[in-house]
């Protein structure tokens, strides 16, 4: 009876240690996945920001052309 109790206690201790080890591994995996996701999101964000800046530059160019045309028309109208 004593041997059975000791063996049960030993098995319970091993199970407890293995579950702690498993939990630690899961924590490491979570951290790795979190790091990967941050990297992907950062790449997407920089790509979107570059696209935004490109579009902003195009719009500034178009607005400058329109402004220059309007100035030319206004000068022509006042010059007559």
Secondary structure by P-SEA (a helix, b strand, c coil): caaaaaaaaaaaaaaaaaaaaaaaaaaaaaaaaaaaaaaaaaaaaaaaaaaaaaaaaaaaaaaaaaaaaaaaaaaaaaac
